[in-house]
Structure formats: C-alpha cells, structure tokens
Amino acid sequence: MEVFFQTLVAGILKGSLYALIGMGMTLIMGVMGIINLAHGQLMMVAMYVTFTLHAFFGIDPYLSLVVAMPTLFILGAIIQQWFLNPLMKVESILPENQVLMTVGVGMVLTEVMRFIFTSDYKSVQTSYSKSAWYFWDISVSVPLTIDFFFAVGLTVLLLLFLIKTDTGRAIRATAQDKDAALLMGVDSEKITVITFGLGAALVAAAGTLLIPVYYLFPDIGGPFTRKAFVICVLGGMGSAVGAIFGGMTLGLAEAFGAAYIGMEFEDMIGLIIFILVLLFLPGGFKRLTKV
Amino acid sequence: MRRYLPIICLILLTIFPLVVPNDYYLHLMILVLMWVVIGTAWNLIAGYTGQVSFGDAAFFGTGAYTAGLLTTKLMISPWWGLILGGVTAAILALPFGWICFRLRGAYFALATLALNEVMRHIGTIWESLTNGMVGILIVQTFMSKLPYYYIVLTMAVVSVVSVRLVMRSKWGYYFLSIREDQDAAESLGIDSHFYKMVSLGIAAALTGVAGGFYMNYMGFIDPHVVFSLHDISIMAILVGIVGGVGTIYGPAVGAFIMVAVQELFRTGFFGTLMAAAKSTGSGYFIKIVEYFNMAHVLGFGLLVVLVILFLPNGVVGDWDKILRFLRLKRSEAEA
C-alpha cells in the first residue's frame, strides 16, 4: 500500500510537468493545425540555457525561468515567422510540409547544441536536488514539489490569459475558425507567431523545472516530443484542459508502469496508451467533456 | 528525349560495375539502389496517397530481422528473407493501418513515429529472440559485391515499375483522389479506409524487402541501426522530398542525391578537406574540418529546411523551376 501511495504522489508530480509540455504542443496544434515535432528539442534548448546560467553565473534554476522562458519565446517566434509561415504561401503537394520543417528544425537545434556542449551528460546539482520531505510514510522530493506548484501556477496563468485577455481570445478564435477570425479583424499571422512563442515558452518552463532532478544531453528532445504528442492525443488535439488531463494520466501511467511492471518499460507505456486511445477513444478526453 | 531518359539510365546502371570496377563506388551504388526501393515505397503511401509516414524504419527493421532470424533460429537461407521480410512487414502494417486510418490528419504521422519507437524497444528488450543490443551477425553469401549490385538493381527496377503500374491502374487513381480530397473520394464510393491500407501494405512490403536485402548485404544488424529514426525513417522522407513527392522517378533521383550528400559529409568531401587542412598546418582549420565531418546530421537538418523552403516539390517536381532559375541567370549575364 505504501508503494501504491508513493507511486501515486510521484505520478501526480510528474504529471503536472507533462501537462505544461502538453499544453504548449496542444496550443500550437490547435491554432496552426500542425504537430510540432521540435517540441522536445525546444525544451532541450531551454534546459541548456538554464544549465549555462547555473554553470557560469551560479544562478538558481528556478530563477532562470525568467530568462529561459523569454529566450524560448523569441526562438519559437523566429521559427514560426521565418520558417513555418513562408510555407503557407508555397504551393506543394504535401500538407505535412510544415511538420517536416519542424523535424528539420529539431535536428538542427540538437546538432547545434551538440557542437556547443558535446554529447556528454550534464546535470545541475543544487543543495535541494536530493532532499525530500515526509508526508506520513511517503517521501516526496522537494524540487518536484516546488515544480508542482510552479506548474500549477503557470497553468492557471495560461488559462486566465486564454480566457480573459484579448490576445487569448484571438488565439482561441483562430483555433476555432481561422477564416472567421480573419474576417473579424484578427491578424492571424501575428497570432500564429505569438502562439508558437507561447508554446515554446511553456515547454521551456517545463525543461527548466525539470533540470534540478534530471540529467541533460542533446538527444533528450526526442523522447519528450513523443511524450508531448501522446499527451495531446490523450487530451484531444487543441484542447488546453485536455492536455492537463492527458499530462496527469501519462505521468500516473508511467509511474505505475515503472513501479509494477518494470523500469525498462517506462518509455513504452506512453506509446501503448497512444495505440489504446486510437483504438477506443479516438479524439481523446475532449470527446468526453466537450471542452 | 525525356521519354527515353529512364531507359538510358537503366542501361548506364547495368554497365556501371563493368566500367567502374571499384568496390567503394559499387558499395555506394548498392546503397543508392536500396534507397531507391525504400524511397519509392515511401512515395507511394506519402506522395501519392497523402499519408505521410514517419516510421519507415519499423517496416525496414522488421524485414531485416525476419531475414536474420530465419538464418539464426531456423537455419534457412537468409535470401528467403527477401520475400518473407516483405510479407512480415505487410503483416505488421495492415492491422496498424486498420487502427490508424480511421482517423484523419496528423494521427497517422504520429502513429508511425510511435510504431518506430515501439519496434526499437521490442528489438532491444526481447533479448531471447533478437539478441537485444548485441544484434544479429550472419555470414554473407557472396564475397564479391557484384551479385548484390545486380540483385538490388533488379529490386529497384521492380519497385519503380510496380509503383508505376499501380499508379496507372484504377488503384492509382483511387490513391490520388484520396490525397486530393477524401470527402469527394468517399462521395464517389471509394472506400478510403481500405485503399489507404492497400497503399500502406504495398509500401510496407517493398520496404520490408529492402530490409531483408540489407541484412543479406551487411551481414550485421542491431535495433539501433535498422530501427533508427534519423538514419532510416527521416532519410526515407528526405529521399522522397528531395527527389520529388508524387513523381515516379523522384525518389530515384533523391536517393542518388541523399547518399551522395551523406557520403560527402561523412568523408569530408572524400578526405580532400582534411588534406587541405593538414597542408596549411593550421590547428584551427583541422579542428573545423573535424567538426564538419561529424556534422552530417546537422547537414541533413539544414538540407530539410532548405529543400522545404525553396524546392517543396523536389528536384524532379520543381525541375522546370530550377531550369527557369538557371536560364534567368544566364540571360541576365548575357544582357
């Protein structure tokens, strides 16, 4: 029973970070209608930004959120403005050209980081990296708890932004119907740039929050890209609320899979869920709740 | 002239080993022809049917493992793997397609990516069957590369001709109609779910055959080689888009260009760069060249970005555009 609760807590903490990753991806998917296959790679870049700040200036990883998020926002905006938007005007047979472009961008990001930081494993050691607090008999990692509150805070901020502000409304309008939004005076090209930047900033936050408890190397992006799309498919593409549920489900499933089936299956569990969702619940949680 | 170009190319390819009796170039040509098979298969499902696959390595690796396991477990000649590899790849692809094609849009692309990863994990974890990371080693049948060359040439010709035949048949028009407008196709009574599966089945079988050949030719496979996302799946996409999506001979041209690019990066323009760097004796220059030799993945990434930005329909699809561009340059120079 103790193992069960321990796993449950670990899964929820992990799930909150997955929700952040998934929300960035699902926003991009909803507004632009493309899968961003460079999502994990953007997170990897953010992790290196945090790592550099810590290694050279001794800045605490949580403090570097204020640097990593804007940096990645700008990087994401650049990718959308100069690499993805031009493709809309080019005539081509495949609609997936933009997706292929994100694959290319992801490869370039990974290799550039490999040049700068080599393939070695890096990690950020902080005084609280390995500390834990106890909740009855369950030990809970301190950094993961802080991560959880940051993740919840950012999620609430994002939802408020989407619901309350004009830009947020414009983003949702573009996601619902691009042409109608355009007719209502929404500059949809600007909105796509903002959305991609926002998605990148969210995944940057997740990366920065992960770094006190995780290791880092250039190829780390790929697995997280796959996790992000499993979350999106679980939650329903384009649904921010769905991504929260999807992230939580994936976090719990991975934690329980690792605890009860075996560590080596941890990476496969997400993919099995993906196939199951396709089989039994195509459209994800969005279909059940209509949000 | 254009009509006879494929035949001229075929004749040139047939006499190539007699003219250039060099094992290194023969090896490169074998790789090119193998990629012609894979690229043509990818083009059928992605270029003609419009369902972009990001996981060709799953079918390629399945074919390769079929050939390898037949030899190590059942003591049958690995050459049976050429046929059976295609069969097992198709057996993998059909239920998979049945699940994925019920949904439209990005799901298929994502699912193929997931399939690729699942297959690699299975290849790694299931050690009693696949030997895990140790891989499978078999003894090659022929010492010389010549038989392999003609076998893979036959395979490439068969795959290009069969895709050409398929595209001229009723099926081909069904595939195209699904790509152009699935709703319109369905309203005309085309069972799009079924025909997408047909297209995927053919493509997977051809890719599996290529995998079986790879096992025979290389004599060694492990999960990270044959189920590789970058080296197989992305390469297959590159072969398709560089050559020309939705053209018969595009993948053949793409295969040639991509293997050449890969080899140029890997060898640093056949060692000339390194020699040049050494001759200047500058330490920085040597360092840069060393980086350059490691940069073939970066080169791939940049190539994807540039090709999609400037030649979205590939060299064959945008051939007129390239010609126009060159002619413009020339006329400007004359004026």
Contacts between the chains, C-beta under 8 A, distances in Angstrom:
chain1	res1	chain2	res2	distance
A	29	B	106	7.5
A	33	B	105	7.9
A	34	B	106	7.5
A	35	B	106	4.8
A	35	B	109	6.7
A	35	B	110	6.3
A	37	B	54	8.0
A	37	B	113	7.9
A	83	B	305	6.7
A	83	B	309	7.3
A	86	B	309	6.4
A	87	B	308	6.6
A	87	B	309	7.3
A	87	B	312	7.4
A	90	B	309	7.7
A	90	B	312	5.0
A	91	B	312	7.3
A	91	B	313	8.0
A	92	B	245	7.5
A	92	B	312	3.5
A	92	B	313	5.7
A	93	B	47	6.8
A	93	B	50	7.9
A	93	B	179	7.6
A	93	B	245	5.1
A	93	B	246	4.8
A	93	B	313	6.4
A	93	B	317	7.5
A	94	B	46	7.0
A	94	B	47	7.4
A	94	B	50	7.1
A	94	B	52	6.3
A	94	B	241	7.7
A	94	B	245	5.5
A	94	B	312	8.0
A	95	B	50	7.6
A	96	B	46	8.0
A	96	B	52	4.3
A	96	B	106	8.0
A	96	B	109	6.4
A	97	B	308	5.4
A	97	B	312	5.8
A	99	B	52	7.3
A	99	B	106	7.3
A	99	B	109	6.4
A	100	B	52	7.7
A	100	B	237	6.5
A	100	B	241	6.7
A	100	B	304	6.4
A	100	B	308	5.8
A	101	B	304	7.2
A	101	B	305	6.5
A	101	B	308	5.0
A	101	B	309	7.9
A	103	B	54	7.8
A	103	B	234	6.5
A	103	B	237	7.7
A	103	B	304	6.5
A	104	B	301	5.0
A	104	B	302	7.5
A	104	B	303	7.8
A	104	B	304	3.1
A	104	B	305	4.3
A	104	B	308	6.8
A	105	B	301	7.4
A	105	B	305	6.6
A	106	B	301	7.6
A	107	B	230	7.4
A	107	B	234	7.6
A	107	B	297	6.1
A	107	B	298	7.3
A	107	B	300	6.2
A	107	B	301	3.2
A	107	B	304	6.9
A	108	B	298	6.3
A	108	B	301	3.9
A	108	B	302	6.1
A	108	B	305	6.7
A	110	B	297	7.6
A	110	B	301	7.8
A	111	B	295	6.7
A	111	B	297	5.2
A	111	B	298	3.6
A	111	B	301	6.2
A	112	B	298	7.1
A	115	B	291	6.6
A	115	B	295	7.8
A	115	B	298	7.6
A	222	B	229	7.2
A	226	B	113	6.9
A	226	B	114	6.9
A	226	B	117	6.3
A	229	B	110	5.2
A	229	B	113	7.7
A	230	B	114	7.7
A	233	B	107	7.3
A	233	B	110	6.7
A	237	B	106	7.3
A	264	B	125	5.9
A	265	B	125	7.7
A	267	B	117	7.5
A	267	B	121	6.5
A	268	B	117	8.0
A	268	B	118	6.4
A	268	B	121	5.0
A	271	B	114	4.6
A	271	B	117	5.8
A	271	B	118	5.1
A	271	B	121	7.9
A	272	B	118	7.7
A	274	B	110	7.6
A	274	B	111	7.2
A	274	B	114	5.2
A	275	B	99	6.8
A	275	B	111	7.5
A	275	B	114	7.1
A	278	B	99	5.5
A	278	B	100	6.4
A	278	B	102	7.8
A	278	B	103	6.7
A	278	B	107	6.7
A	278	B	111	6.5
A	279	B	99	5.8
A	282	B	102	6.4
A	282	B	103	5.1
A	282	B	107	7.8
A	283	B	103	7.9
